[in-house]
């Protein structure tokens, strides 16, 4: 029987206890889970995601309660304008479980999937060693096999290097297609600048490259 995304949560939670903040929960993934056009892979969540609170009973998906990353999706025409405007005026504490569902329903409609390589939530944006991310690599591969995306976008040098198992410099790899086998199937990968946090000044390059990827792949969003 084929594994489901739900089956991976127990493993993520076990790794949270090992590598994450003890007072916070793992953040999993969200969006279109059936052959999405794009799977976006970020680094790891932080406590700024209010869904990491143990009191939060809704979906535990990336970027809940944050603002900046949604600029990227909106400028890629991957987000409804009304929902985007609502995100921009809401304080983190004003996100409800119902609103998080509404945001991720929109993500699903636009046929993309958001995840992190590491699911271990930290209290802040501290650097994690490669060894921690590598603990999650097989689980990410299982995620990819389950959702079967058309294209995978990896954000940043560290995530790209670990997933593709080679030294990657985003600045030298812009708009370059990497093909990599997962569970016997070849998938398409692109490495893109990290667009938030310390990488915020690179968001325009991220948007440019992802627009190029969308335009140059056979499918259209």
C-alpha angles and dihedrals in degrees: 000000000000116000118247130215089248089062091063096057095081089056092047091050091051090053090047089062089050102043109010137072108288093222093054135069130232118267111222122184142279148196133057109006099180113078096315119197091237136016110202114205118197130177113257138313129258135205089267084082100086091203087073089072113106088227091061109100099179132083115319098218131146124281098010109161094016131107115195102067091056088064087068095050093044093051089050088057088246097122137061110250095228092053091046092052090049091052091051095055097041122095114225091252090054094065109107128196088250092053091049088054089050092052093049093046085059090050088052092049090053089053103239136120127215123206143145128234089225116042094188107116116218126196089241142006095282119158116259122207121246089249092067094049091048088059086065099043098094090047091053089051089053089050090052092048091051098049096033100207123199092225134009122212115201117200119218139355098280098051092042093050094049097045095044093039094229137089107275127188109189092207089059095041105050113147090358117140118225120192117204132175120235120180091339097312126102115232132191118239134184128189116222135179115270104255106199140051110013088357095057092109088062096056093104090056090048091052092046093051096045091049088052091050091051093048095046099046119086094243123071129215 
